[in-house]
């Protein structure tokens, strides 16, 4: 594409919003459903995990398919699967929600992987800013979905959240038809030998240039999990009321979301990798200090942690886009998203185990120290030099 088109970016960001909205509008409103069918906490956890499980394995595969068969087609198919999966809840036994969530997750894997890959493809210049806008709009789904879902269930029943999810997905599908055609597929039909093989696809997971970025993504997701999952545990332990705890977590959420466009702007002006390193350092120090503070100082540290993880979240996507080979862009972005899901799943388990055995402070400090170790390894790697070289190319 000759010049960035923010209309196209808006469509792609809406696609990203579909997956975050679809995940959380159900996950945060499962208790009424569980009570209605007589399910326990384990089933609730399973229903939350199956969506992420589907995304974990399907995202890199979706990127591989998109590289070979076309980005736009894969995006449209992913949106279609998500919409049909959402509507499926209306015609099957409600106890089969696990199947619905798995199908939704498969569709979300395709649409989220391809939409973020197309951001990297369309915005070879101004990539940081584009990723910041994309991730901020996508992140709004995490904020809007819980409250809207509660309102819909209270007024119209549990099935309404699937109707609304399908409606949002359908709007994104119709708008995605306006995206440009895959010129690389139209112009290179004779160059099938240039397509990535299945063996090359698996090698992406240990691509030397990308391994340090993958490590940062996983560790950052550990910190995201501890910030939004275990911060309330610490706050409850030191006597915070639910209102005070909710306010503190909301401050972290706002800083995490609002920093992303700004972090992208600085990535374009300075260096993507430098902003990732700075963000990781801020988050690590803040996470370590969290359980040693209270009051206003604690609130300030929580905000700094949100700024750090938000910066790393969005600029790691931009960094993968800058380092990946063009013909492997979809698969590389898919692998990066898969590592995000892995960190999102494993991080809370690890921190939860440490907290259970040794207390919440050990969980926080261990996570922060692990991030500092990762930071040192990244600084010593050639990721910084490689990203600058690719930016100049």
C-alpha positions in Angstrom: 0.0 0.0 0.0 1.4 3.3 -1.1 0.3 5.3 2.0 -1.3 4.5 5.3 -5.1 4.5 5.3 -6.7 5.0 8.7 -10.1 4.0 7.4 -8.6 0.5 6.8 -7.0 0.7 10.2 -10.4 1.4 11.8 -11.9 -1.7 10.1 -9.0 -3.9 11.3 -9.2 -2.5 14.9 -12.9 -3.3 14.9 -12.0 -6.9 14.0 -9.6 -6.9 16.9 -12.4 -5.6 19.1 -14.6 -8.5 18.1 -12.3 -11.1 19.6 -11.7 -9.2 22.9 -15.4 -8.3 23.2 -16.5 -11.9 22.4 -14.1 -13.4 24.9 -15.0 -11.2 27.8 -18.7 -10.6 27.4 -19.2 -14.3 28.1 -16.2 -15.0 30.4 -17.2 -12.3 32.9 -20.9 -13.2 33.0 -20.8 -17.0 33.4 -22.0 -17.2 37.0 -25.7 -16.8 36.0 -25.3 -19.5 33.3 -23.6 -21.9 35.7 -26.3 -21.4 38.3 -29.0 -22.0 35.7 -27.5 -25.4 34.6 -26.2 -26.4 38.0 -22.5 -26.2 37.0 -19.6 -25.7 39.4 -16.5 -23.5 39.4 -14.5 -26.1 37.4 -17.0 -25.8 34.5 -16.8 -22.0 34.6 -13.0 -22.2 34.5 -13.2 -24.7 31.6 -15.6 -22.4 29.6 -13.1 -19.5 30.1 -10.1 -21.6 29.2 -11.5 -23.3 26.0 -11.7 -20.0 24.1 -8.0 -19.3 24.9 -7.1 -22.9 24.2 -8.5 -22.7 20.7 -6.7 -19.4 20.1 -3.4 -20.7 21.4 -3.1 -23.4 18.8 -5.2 -21.9 15.9 -3.5 -18.5 15.7 -0.2 -19.6 14.2 -2.0 -22.0 11.9 -4.3 -19.2 10.8 -1.3 -17.0 10.0 0.2 -19.8 8.0 -3.0 -20.3 6.0 -3.2 -16.5 5.4 0.3 -16.4 4.1 -0.5 -19.1 1.6 -4.2 -18.5 0.7 -4.6 -14.8 1.2 -5.1 -12.4 4.2 -8.5 -11.0 3.3 -10.1 -14.4 2.6 -8.8 -15.8 5.9 -10.0 -12.7 7.8 -13.5 -13.1 6.3 -13.6 -16.8 7.0 -12.6 -16.2 10.6 -15.3 -13.5 11.1 -17.8 -15.9 9.5 -16.9 -18.7 11.9 -17.1 -16.4 14.9 -20.6 -15.1 13.9 -21.9 -18.6 13.2 -20.4 -20.0 16.4 -22.1 -17.2 18.4 -25.5 -17.9 16.8 -25.1 -21.6 17.3 -25.9 -21.1 21.0 -29.5 -20.1 20.0 -30.2 -23.5 18.4 -28.4 -26.1 20.6 -28.8 -27.3 24.1 -27.4 -24.6 26.4 -25.3 -27.2 28.2 -23.2 -27.4 25.0 -21.8 -23.9 25.5 -18.3 -25.5 25.6 -18.7 -26.3 21.9 -19.8 -22.7 21.1 -16.9 -21.2 23.0 -14.4 -23.5 21.1 -15.9 -22.5 17.7 -15.9 -18.8 18.7 -12.2 -19.2 19.7 -11.3 -20.8 16.3 -12.9 -17.9 14.5 -11.3 -15.3 16.8 -7.9 -16.9 16.3 -8.2 -16.3 12.5 -9.7 -12.8 12.6 -7.4 -11.5 15.3 -4.2 -12.9 13.8 -4.9 -11.7 10.3 -6.2 -8.3 11.4 -3.0 -7.5 13.3 -0.9 -8.9 10.5 -2.6 -6.6 8.0 -1.8 -3.6 10.3 1.9 -4.6 10.0 1.5 -5.0 6.2 -0.4 -1.8 5.5 1.7 0.4 7.8 5.3 -0.2 6.9 5.8 3.5 7.9 4.1 4.7 11.1 3.8 1.1 12.3 4.1 1.9 16.0 1.3 4.5 15.9 -0.9 2.1 13.9 -0.4 -0.7 16.4 -1.1 1.6 19.3 -4.4 2.7 17.8 -5.3 -0.9 16.9 -4.5 -2.3 20.4 -6.3 0.5 22.2 -9.5 -0.1 20.3 -9.2 -3.8 20.7 -8.5 -3.3 24.4 -11.7 -1.3 24.7 -13.5 -4.7 24.3 -12.1 -5.9 27.6 -13.5 -2.8 29.3 -17.0 -2.6 27.6 -17.9 -6.2 27.5 -18.3 -7.1 31.2 -20.7 -4.2 32.1 -22.7 -4.5 28.8 -22.9 -8.3 29.2 -24.3 -7.9 32.7 -26.9 -5.4 31.5 -28.0 -7.6 28.6 -28.3 -10.7 30.8 -30.3 -8.8 33.4 -32.7 -7.3 30.9 -32.9 -9.9 28.1 -31.4 -13.2 29.2 -28.1 -15.0 28.7 -28.7 -15.8 25.0 -28.7 -12.1 24.2 -25.0 -11.7 24.7 -24.4 -14.2 21.8 -26.8 -12.3 19.6 -24.9 -9.0 20.3 -21.6 -10.8 19.8 -22.8 -12.1 16.4 -24.0 -8.6 15.5 -20.7 -7.0 16.2 -18.9 -9.7 14.3 -21.3 -9.3 11.3 -20.7 -5.5 11.2 -16.9 -6.2 11.1 -17.4 -8.9 8.4 -19.3 -6.5 6.1 -16.8 -3.7 6.6 -13.8 -6.1 6.0 -15.1 -6.7 2.5 -14.0 -3.1 1.8 -10.4 -3.9 2.5 -7.9 -4.1 -0.4 -7.4 -7.3 -2.2 -4.3 -9.3 -1.5 -2.0 -7.9 -4.2 0.8 -10.3 -3.4 -1.5 -13.3 -4.3 -2.7 -11.6 -7.4 0.7 -10.7 -8.7 2.6 -13.8 -7.7 0.4 -16.7 -8.7 3.3 -18.2 -10.6 5.6 -18.1 -7.6 4.2 -21.0 -5.6 7.7 -22.1 -4.8 8.1 -18.9 -2.7 5.2 -19.9 -0.4 6.2 -21.0 3.0 6.3 -24.7 3.6 5.0 -26.5 6.7 8.5 -27.1 7.9 9.3 -23.4 7.6 6.2 -22.7 9.6 7.3 -24.7 12.6 10.8 -23.1 12.4 9.2 -19.7 13.0 8.8 -20.6 16.6 12.5 -20.7 17.0 13.5 -17.9 14.6 16.6 -16.4 16.2 15.6 -12.8 15.5 12.2 -13.3 17.0 13.0 -15.5 20.0 13.9 -12.5 22.3 10.6 -10.8 21.3 8.7 -14.0 22.0 10.3 -14.2 25.5 9.3 -10.6 26.2 5.8 -11.3 25.1 5.4 -14.3 27.5 6.9 -12.4 30.5 4.8 -9.4 29.8 1.7 -11.5 29.8 2.8 -12.9 33.2 2.8 -9.3 34.5 -0.5 -8.5 32.8 -2.0 -11.5 34.6 -0.5 -10.6 38.0 -1.5 -6.9 37.6 -5.2 -7.6 36.8 -5.6 -11.0 38.5 -3.6 -10.9 41.7 -3.5 -7.2 42.5 -7.1 -7.5 44.0 -5.8 -10.3 46.2 -3.1 -8.1 47.6 -5.4 -5.1 48.0 -7.9 -7.3 49.9 -5.2 -8.6 52.1 -4.2 -5.1 53.2 -7.8 -4.1 54.0 -9.0 -2.3 50.8 -12.7 -2.2 50.3 -14.1 -3.6 47.0 -14.6 0.0 45.8 -11.0 1.0 46.6 -9.7 -2.2 45.0 -11.9 -1.7 41.9 -10.7 1.9 41.6 -7.0 0.9 41.7 -7.5 -1.8 39.1 -9.4 0.6 36.9 -6.5 3.0 37.1 -4.2 0.3 36.0 -6.5 -0.6 33.1 -6.9 3.0 31.9 -3.1 3.6 32.0 -2.6 0.3 30.1 -5.0 1.2 27.4 -4.3 4.9 27.0 -0.6 4.6 26.8 -0.7 2.3 23.7 -1.2 5.0 21.0 1.4 7.2 22.7 3.8 4.3 23.0 3.4 3.6 19.3 4.1 7.2 18.5 7.4 7.1 20.4 8.2 3.8 18.7 8.1 5.5 15.4 10.1 8.5 16.6 12.8 6.7 18.6 13.0 2.9 18.1 10.5 0.1 18.5 12.9 -2.1 20.4 14.0 0.7 22.8 10.4 1.5 23.8 9.9 -2.3 24.4 12.9 -2.4 26.7 11.9 0.8 28.6 8.3 -0.5 29.0 9.6 -3.9 30.3 11.9 -2.2 32.8 9.1 0.1 34.1 6.7 -2.8 34.5 9.3 -5.0 36.2 10.3 -2.4 38.8 6.7 -1.4 39.4 5.5 -5.1 39.9 8.4 -5.7 42.4 7.6 -2.5 44.4 3.8 -3.0 44.4 3.5 -5.2 47.6 5.8 -2.9 49.5 3.6 0.2 49.2 0.1 1.4 50.1 -2.1 4.5 49.6 -1.2 7.1 46.9 2.2 5.7 46.3 0.7 2.3 45.6 -1.7 3.9 43.1 1.1 5.7 41.4 3.1 2.4 41.1 0.1 0.6 39.7 -0.3 3.3 37.1 3.4 2.9 36.1 3.0 -0.9 35.9 0.0 -0.3 33.5 2.1 2.1 31.4 4.9 -0.5 31.2 2.8 -3.5 30.2 0.8 -1.5 27.8 3.9 -0.2 26.0 5.3 -3.7 25.7 2.0 -5.2 24.6 1.6 -3.0 21.6 5.2 -2.4 20.6 6.1 -6.1 20.7 3.5 -6.5 17.9 5.2 -3.8 15.9 8.6 -5.3 16.6 7.6 -8.7 15.3 6.1 -7.0 12.2 9.5 -5.2 11.6 11.6 -8.3 12.1 9.6 -10.9 10.3 10.2 -11.9 6.7 7.4 -10.6 4.4 6.4 -14.0 3.1 6.2 -15.3 6.7 4.5 -12.2 8.2 1.2 -13.9 8.9 2.7 -17.0 10.5 5.2 -14.8 12.5 2.4 -12.6 13.8 0.3 -15.7 14.6 3.2 -17.3 16.5 3.6 -14.0 18.5 -0.1 -14.0 19.3 0.1 -17.7 20.3 2.9 -16.8 22.8 0.6 -14.1 24.2 -2.0 -16.7 24.8 0.6 -19.1 26.3 1.7 -16.4 28.7 -1.8 -15.5 29.6 -2.6 -19.1 30.5 0.7 -20.1 32.3 1.4 -16.8 34.1 -1.6 -16.9 36.4 -1.0 -20.6 37.2 2.7 -19.9 38.1 2.0 -16.8 40.2 -1.0 -18.5 41.8 1.2 -21.4 42.9 3.9 -19.1 44.3 1.2 -17.1 46.1 -0.4 -20.2 47.5 2.9 -21.6 48.8 4.8 -18.4 49.9 2.4 -15.5 49.8 1.4 -12.8 47.4 4.6 -10.7 47.9 6.7 -13.6 46.7 4.5 -14.0 43.6 4.8 -10.4 42.7 8.6 -10.1 43.3 9.3 -13.4 41.5 7.4 -12.2 38.5 9.2 -8.8 38.5 12.7 -10.5 38.9 11.9 -12.8 36.0 11.1 -9.8 33.9 14.4 -8.2 34.8 16.3 -11.3 33.8 14.4 -11.3 30.5 15.3 -7.6 30.1 19.0 -8.3 30.5 18.9 -11.1 28.0 17.1 -8.9 25.4 19.5 -6.1 25.8 22.4 -8.5 25.2 20.7 -10.0 22.2 20.9 -8.6 18.6 17.1 -7.8 18.6 17.9 -4.1 18.9 20.4 -4.1 16.1 18.2 -6.3 13.9 15.1 -4.1 14.3 17.0 -1.0 13.4 18.5 -2.7 10.3 15.1 -3.9 9.2 13.6 -0.4 9.8 16.2 1.1 7.4 15.8 -1.6 4.8 
